[in-house]
Amino acid sequence: NNNNNSNNNNNNNNNKQQQQQPPQQVCIANTHLYSNKDFPDVKLWQTWQLLQELETFVLSRGTNLPLMISGDFNSTPDTAVYDLLSRQAVHPGHPDVNIHNNNTNTNHHHNNYHQHHSHHHPHSHHHSDDNNNTNNSNNASSNNTQNNTNSTTTSSSTNILPDPMSITHSFQLGSVYNTVMGEEPKATNFTVAFKGVLDYMWYSMQNLRPLSSAPIPDESVLTKYGEALPSTQYSSDHIMLISDMQIMGGSRPPA
């Protein structure tokens, strides 16, 4: 009888402890960056600001809070936006941070960048539909376009970026599809004018693990009901990204 009572007490205590534990929390951020291909610096600034805000948010709730950042980044894998998210920093010679400068020092950095990033393509093609994102762009992009209504990406344009060496963040992020598939998809945006990767799901590598990702349909499937998206089968010109994520142990934030 004493043993039974002891076991019952232990079970009751365990149940109380489980009930008292806070629910598992995950921070999920979604974004839709400025689409104009002539302003990659604006997209980089938007991404950097988002990461800074998320750092403040996550750190205020414990450093082990799992984080996912997803959305339409309007940036291909060869851009500074992708570099910042995946590498925590941007190479000072990346073309996206030097579009307003034409001096010798910049050309030197530019050459160094291509020597170290020969697999990248500096002239990326971005989503051509600007109307979807104009209302969603933040104050930085709005101010930038107002100040440069008739300008192009020349040295006379406003430079909104700080020193590239200061554009950093502390998250260790992985791309879900790159992790699961070994590479980014061939396309997440499939239109007549553009076919390529603009959408990503990023996760904090220390406390999240992608278990699977939904495959991107073949081009033959995407074009079955039209030459591109959207179509009667696909309501968006962007392909849905889906993943099963596992929350790793020890990631529960303090109560």
N, C-alpha and C positions, 0 to 999 in steps of 0.2 A: 504493500500500500504506500509506504513511504517513497519507494522508487517511482511508482506511478505518479504520485503528487509532484515529485521533483521533476519528472519529465514534462508534466503538464505545465509547471511553472516556467520551465525553460522554453517550451513552445510558445507560451503566452508572451514571454519577454522578447523572443525573436520576432513574433508578429508585431509587437509594439514598436520594435526598432525599425522594422520594415515600413510600418505605417508612418513613422516619424521622419524617415528619409525623404528629402525633397525629390520631386520628380526629375528625371533626367532632362537637362536643358541642352538645346542646340541652337546656335545662332545661325540663321540663314539670311543672307543678303542677296537681293536681286537688283540688277541694274540694266540700263539701256543707254549706252553711250552715244554721244554725238556722231552723226553718220558721215559728215562731209569728209571726203577722202583728202582734201587739201589742208586739213587741220589735224594732223595726227598728234600735235602737241597739246591740243585741247583735250583729246581723249586720254592722253597720258596724264594730264593734270587732273582730270576727273577721276581716273583710277587711283592716283596717288592720294587725292583728298578722301576718297571712299575708304582706302586702306587705313589712313590716319584716324578717321572716325571710328572704324571698326577696332583698331588697336585700343583706343580709349574705352570703347564699349566692352570689349572682351576682358581687358585687364581689370576693369572695375568689378567684374563678376568672377574673377579667378582666372589664372592663366591657362587652366585646363578646359575651358569652355570650348566644345567642338564648334568649328566654323565651316560654313559652306558659302561660297560666293558664286552666283550663277547669273546668266543673262546673255543679252546681245551686246557684245563688246565692240561690234563694228570694227574689229581688228583681226587681221590674219596672224598666223604664228610667227611671221617674220617682223612683227612690229615691236616697238618699245613697250607697248602695253603688255604684250605677252611676256616679254623679257622681265618686266617689273614683277608681274605676278608669279612667274616661275622661278626667278633667280634672285628676288629680293632687291634688285638694283637694275640700273640701266647703264650700258656701256656709254661713256662720254662721246664716243665716235659714232653712235647710232644716228642714221640719217634723220630720224624723227625728232631728235633734240637739237639738230643743227640746220633746220630748214630756214632759219632767219639769219644765218651767219655765212659769210663767204670769204673769211680771211684765211691766211695761210695756216694758222693754228688749227682751225676747224678742219681744213683739208687733211692735215696730218692725222688728226683723230679719226677722220672718216676713213682714211686708208688703213689705219690700225684696226678699225672695227671690221673691215672686210677681210683682213688677214686672219683675224680670230673667229670670224663668223662666215666662213666661205659658203656654208650651206644655206645661208639666209638670202632672200631676194629683196633688195632694198626698195624696189618699186612695186609695192603691193597694190592690189585692186580691192576697193572697199565697196560696201553696199551703196548703190547709187540712189536709193530712195531717201531723200532728205526730209520729206514731209512727215514721216513717221516719228522722227526723233526731235524735231525742232521745238515742240512744246515741252518736251521732257528734258531738254538740255539745261544744265545748271547755270547759275549766274555768270560763271567764268566764260562759258561758251557764248552766252548771250552778249556779254560785254565785248567779247572778242569779235563777234560778227558785226556788232554795231559800230565798233571802232574801225573795222576793216571792210566796210560795205563794198568798196570798189577795188580792194587790194587783192593781190595773190600772195602766194607764199614766197615773198621776197624779203630782203633785209629791211624794208620799210614797214613791214607788218609788226604788230605788237607781239613782243615775246612774253608769254605769261609764265614761262618755266623758270625755276631757280637753277642754280648750278646743278648739272646732272648728277654729280657725286652725292648730292643731298637728297636725291629722289630715291628713297629706300623704305623698307618696312621690315618688321621682325617676324612675320608669319612664314612658316615653312609650308608652302602650298603645293599641291599636286593637281594636275588635270585628270579628272576621272577617266575620260576616254583614252588619253595618252597612257595612263597607268594600266588600264584593263586591256586595251587593244594593242598597246605597244607603239601607237602613233595616233595623231589626231585624225578624225574622219576626213574623207576627201572633200566633203561639203556638208555644211549645216544650213546654208542659204543657197537656194536653187532657183534662180530666175533666168530670164532670157539674157540679160545683160551681164550677170555675174553668177558664178558657181564657185563656192569656196567656204572656208571655215570662218565664221564670225562669232559663234556661240560656244560657251564653255561652262563646265561645272568644275569649280575649284574647291578643294577640301584641305583642312588642316591635317597634315600627315602624321602628327604625333598622337592624335586621338580619334581619327576616322580612317576607315579602310573601305575602298570600293570593292564590292564582291562581284558585281556584274554591271554591264551597261547594255542598253538596248541597241541592237545593230542599226546602222543607217540603211534605209532601203536602197537597193541598186537603182541606177539611173533608169533602167528599163521599167521599174515599178513606178518611179517618180513621174515618168513621161507617159504612162499608160493612158492618162485622161487629159493630156495636153502637153505642149512642148516644154513647159516649166511650171513652177508653182507661183501662186496658188492655183488650185484646180478644184474640180468637183469632189475629188477624193481628199485633197489636202487643203484646208481652209487658210493656211498661212504659207508664206514663201520661206519660212524657217522650219526646219525639221525638229521635232520634239526630242530632247535628250532625256533619257531615263536611266537611273542607276539604283541598285540596292546598296545601301551603305551600312557598315557595321561600326558601332560606337565601341571604341577600345576601352579596356579597363582603366580605372583611375581617373576618368574624365569628369566625374561628378563634381560640380562646383560647390563651394561651401554654402551652407544654409544662411 
